[in-house]
Amino acid sequence: MSHASPDHPAAAPSERPRRSIPGSGLAKGLAVTLRTMTRKTVTEQYPDVQPELPPRTRGVIGLFEENCTVCMLCARECPDWCIYIDSHKETVPPAAPGGRERSRNVLDRFAIDFSLCMYCGICIEVCPFDALFWSPEFEYAETDIHELTHERDKLREWMWTVPAPPALDPAAEEPKEIAAARKTAEKWAAAQAEPNAPQEGDS
């Protein structure tokens, strides 16, 4: 007679398979259908009523042209190569007498081909000067695929549809840039107020 050891426990008796009641699957499906039928339907009345989109909706990319320095970082990092940028150099006169002239890039063309864009947002993330933003606009379908390449004038129009950034957490720390600017402004204000301060012995 063999005994079960801790390493080899006795085999458990085989369990009998459960028998399903005929038609139980159909009854479950009908129950789901009945529950759905009793719920109130919600129909979006689009396009008469615009949908309420989440604040971080990726609709289209807006361009804030004044911040663009033509660094080409967005075009180089784009996985689809759908950003087209043209520019030229201009000579800037010296800011002070005796200084030297400088050259700067001037933006001539900034276009995005939305037939190629996959809305990954890499161009917006890598832009070091905050020139690109997500806009919730999504009604820019065209019948011709060639018309989905939008130039900087259209991208600038979409810039004004970009929602305001969410408010900061009141308990969050002040950004370093703002803190440094505030301290500089306070020192400057204190320095300006010192000559007007009353001197000792003045009546």
Secondary structure by P-SEA (a helix, b strand, c coil): ccccccccccccccccccccccaaaaaaaaaaaaaaaacbbbbccccccccccccccccbbbbcccccccccccccccccccbbbbbbbbbbccccccbbbbbbbbbcbbbbcccccccccccccccccccbbbbccccccccccccccccaaaaaaacccccccccccccccccaaaaaaaaaaaaaaaaaacccccccccc
